[in-house]
């Protein structure tokens, strides 16, 4: 995912920027993580064995970035 892709996804889905994420408290970050997980789960349910939607892939990629050193 490109930086622009991250920025667009964050803004469209959550009204957030990368800068916003950097200034979240631990509890805000936990809630945000849960919201991203819900998007990925929702898209997994919708796909019914078909390829995951772009939205679901972006949520998964964002989660990977959030938990990668």
ABEGO torsion letter per residue (X at the ends): XBAAAAAAAAAAAAGBBAAAAAABBAAAAAAAAAAAAAAAAAAAAAAGGBBBBAAAAAAAAAAAAAABX
